[in-house]
Amino acid sequence: MKITLQQAVKLLAAGGVVAVPTETVYGLAARADNPEAISRIYAIKNRPADNPLICHFHSVAQIRKYAAALSPLTLLLLHKFSPGPISFLIELKPGSPLRRASAGRKYMVARIPLHPMLLKLLRELDAPLAAPSANTSGRVSTTTAMMVQKDLGSRIDGVLDGGPSVIGLESTIVDARKDGAVKILRPGVVGIYEIQHLLKGKKAAVSYQVSGSNTPGTRYRHYAPETPLYRISKERQLKDESHCVLLCTSEDLDAMSPATKSAFAGKGVIVLSLGSVHQLSRVARNLFFTLTRIDEMKVRKAYYLENDWGSSSLGVAIRNRLEKACG
């Protein structure tokens, strides 16, 4: 059921759970200081209880109300990249009401979203919102209101439709709590190059540390269609396969010989293009929608023809999501 912004404010204030738009993906939102509402998020998503939720705020001043401290490095990054698609590990005050949303940890994952409708909602509610991606845990993240309704349907109290997500990938998560180091725990559109450029001349190392962290989108299989998806390195690995889907770049599709395309068609191998390696923003924006199309094909298996995607922040993030989606 689609709802208005004012309806969303009332539902959230009363302990409801609603889907909200962000510039990254749609979020499944509840007041971050309401333990019962947070428990509903975990139940609706079937999310592991040890997987913390990202808390959304309307300003740095609002974050300060709940933070035990903000390191100089965190503050620098916050002021440069927020509002925007980046989240931060921040120590909570003792006895914080956000401990349930943080899966019992002494820190929260916090961000200030860029989407104007969500920012207005946060200001009118004047309370932080916990909002993991609005999808069943492990499945493809949603980037439109229609995708939310198909996945979660009547399990939630409504969907606030803010149009398609303009980025299409979840936020970068960074740990900048200690001076001298920025650890990127989940890659996103803000990455090493953007952060290094900001820190030019400062003694701070920036690195990816995706494995071994316990932050959203890192420990469990994520972003996956219901159809089993496997990685392959060469199209010839499908010579004995039939009635399946092959995901590849438009460049790989163009490079396929007519004989290969004919053989695939004869065996019921459906080729889906992820887009061009020269248009990464478009690939990112459409990635999860493309993955949902696999399930619509009603095939037994799907394969992803691996691609480098380059070393840009967006390329690293796209590769991360595809690797997480594969078995």
Long-range contacts (C-beta under 8 A, 24 or more apart in sequence): 1-157, 1-158, 1-159, 2-145, 2-158, 2-159, 2-160, 2-161, 3-157, 3-158, 3-159, 3-160, 4-160, 5-117, 5-120, 5-121, 5-124, 5-160, 7-158, 8-121, 8-158, 8-160, 9-121, 9-124, 9-125, 11-157, 11-158, 12-37, 12-121, 12-125, 12-127, 12-129, 13-125, 13-127, 16-157, 16-158, 17-41, 17-44, 17-156, 17-157, 18-156, 18-157, 18-158, 18-159, 18-160, 19-134, 19-142, 19-145, 19-148, 19-152, 19-156, 19-158, 19-159, 19-160, 20-117, 20-118, 20-121, 20-129, 20-131, 20-134, 20-160, 20-162, 21-115, 21-117, 21-118, 21-145, 21-160, 21-161, 21-162, 21-163, 21-165, 22-56, 22-113, 22-114, 22-115, 22-118, 22-131, 22-165, 23-84, 23-85, 23-113, 23-114, 23-115, 23-165, 23-166, 23-167, 24-85, 24-113, 24-165, 24-167, 24-168, 24-169, 24-170, 24-171, 24-188, 25-133, 25-134, 25-141, 25-142, 25-143, 25-165, 25-168, 25-169, 25-170, 25-288, 26-133, 26-134, 26-141, 26-142, 26-143, 26-144, 26-145, 26-147, 26-148, 26-159, 26-165, 27-54, 27-56, 27-118, 27-129, 27-131, 27-132, 27-133, 27-134, 28-131, 28-132, 28-133, 28-134, 28-135, 28-152, 28-156, 29-56, 29-129, 29-130, 29-131, 30-129, 30-130, 30-131, 31-125, 31-127, 31-128, 31-129, 31-130, 32-56, 32-97, 32-98, 32-101, 32-127, 32-128, 32-129, 32-130, 33-97, 33-98, 33-101, 33-127, 33-128, 35-100, 38-100, 38-101, 38-130, 39-100, 41-130, 41-132, 44-152, 44-155, 44-156, 45-132, 45-135, 45-136, 45-137, 46-136, 46-137, 47-132, 47-137, 48-137, 48-219, 48-220, 49-103, 50-103, 50-214, 51-103, 51-137, 51-214, 51-216, 51-219, 51-220, 52-101, 52-102, 52-103, 52-105, 52-108, 52-109, 52-214, 52-215, 52-216, 53-101, 53-102, 53-103, 53-109, 53-130, 53-131, 53-132, 53-216, 54-87, 54-109, 54-110, 54-111, 54-130, 54-131, 54-132, 54-171, 54-173, 54-216, 55-98, 55-101, 55-102, 55-108, 55-109, 55-110, 55-111, 55-128, 55-129, 55-130, 55-131, 56-110, 56-111, 56-112, 56-113, 56-118, 56-122, 56-128, 56-129, 56-130, 56-131, 57-110, 57-111, 57-112, 57-122, 57-128, 58-112, 58-119, 58-122, 58-123, 58-126, 59-112, 60-112, 62-122, 62-128, 63-90, 63-110, 63-112, 66-92, 66-93, 66-96, 66-97, 66-98, 66-108, 66-110, 66-128, 67-91, 67-92, 67-93, 67-110, 68-92, 68-93, 68-94, 71-176, 71-177, 71-178, 71-179, 72-179, 73-176, 73-177, 73-178, 73-179, 73-180, 73-182, 73-204, 74-176, 74-177, 76-198, 76-199, 77-174, 77-176, 77-182, 77-195, 77-198, 78-112, 80-198, 81-190, 81-194, 81-198, 82-111, 82-112, 83-112, 83-113, 83-114, 83-119, 84-112, 84-113, 84-114, 84-190, 85-111, 85-114, 85-167, 85-169, 85-171, 85-172, 85-188, 85-189, 85-190, 86-111, 86-171, 86-172, 86-173, 86-174, 86-188, 86-190, 87-111, 87-171, 87-172, 87-173, 87-174, 87-186, 88-173, 88-174, 88-175, 88-176, 89-173, 89-174, 89-175, 89-176, 89-177, 89-185, 89-215, 90-177, 91-177, 98-128, 98-130, 101-130, 107-177, 109-173, 109-215, 109-216, 111-171, 115-162, 117-160, 117-162, 118-162, 121-160, 132-216, 133-170, 134-159, 137-220, 138-220, 138-221, 138-222, 138-224, 139-223, 139-224, 139-225, 139-226, 140-223, 140-224, 140-225, 140-288, 140-291, 140-292, 140-325, 141-170, 141-222, 141-223, 141-288, 142-288, 143-168, 143-285, 143-288, 143-289, 144-289, 147-288, 147-289, 147-292, 164-285, 165-285, 166-285, 167-281, 167-284, 167-285, 168-284, 168-285, 168-286, 168-287, 168-288, 169-284, 169-287, 169-314, 169-317, 169-318, 169-321, 170-216, 170-217, 172-313, 172-317, 173-215, 173-216, 173-217, 173-218, 175-209, 175-213, 179-204, 180-204, 180-205, 181-205, 181-206, 181-207, 182-206, 182-207, 183-207, 183-208, 183-209, 183-213, 184-208, 184-209, 184-210, 185-209, 185-210, 185-213, 185-215, 185-218, 186-210, 186-213, 186-215, 186-216, 186-217, 186-218, 186-320, 187-313, 187-316, 187-317, 187-320, 188-313, 188-317, 189-284, 189-313, 189-314, 189-317, 190-313, 191-312, 191-313, 191-314, 191-316, 191-317, 192-313, 192-316, 193-312, 193-313, 194-313, 208-316, 210-320, 217-324, 221-324, 221-325, 221-327, 222-321, 222-324, 222-325, 223-288, 223-291, 223-321, 223-322, 223-324, 223-325, 224-291, 224-324, 224-325, 224-326, 224-327, 225-291, 225-292, 225-294, 225-295, 225-302, 225-325, 226-295, 227-294, 227-295, 227-297, 227-299, 227-300, 227-301, 227-302, 228-300, 228-301, 228-302, 228-327, 229-291, 229-294, 229-301, 229-302, 229-303, 229-304, 229-325, 229-326, 229-327, 230-301, 230-302, 230-303, 230-304, 230-326, 230-327, 231-303, 231-304, 231-306, 231-322, 231-323, 231-326, 232-303, 232-304, 232-305, 232-306, 233-305, 233-306, 234-305, 235-260, 235-305, 237-303, 238-264, 238-269, 238-303, 241-267, 241-269, 241-301, 241-303, 242-267, 242-268, 242-269, 243-267, 243-268, 243-269, 243-299, 243-300, 244-268, 244-269, 244-270, 244-299, 244-300, 244-301, 244-302, 244-303, 245-269, 245-270, 245-271, 245-272, 245-294, 245-297, 245-299, 245-301, 245-302, 245-303, 246-270, 246-271, 246-272, 246-302, 246-303, 246-304, 246-305, 247-272, 247-274, 247-290, 247-294, 247-302, 247-303, 247-304, 247-305, 248-272, 248-273, 248-274, 248-304, 248-305, 248-307, 249-273, 249-274, 249-275, 249-276, 249-277, 249-305, 249-307, 250-274, 250-275, 250-276, 251-276, 251-277, 252-305, 252-307, 268-299, 270-297, 270-299, 277-307, 277-308, 277-309, 277-310, 277-315, 280-309, 280-310, 280-312, 280-314, 280-315, 280-318, 281-314, 283-318, 284-314, 284-317, 284-318, 287-318, 287-321, 287-322, 291-325
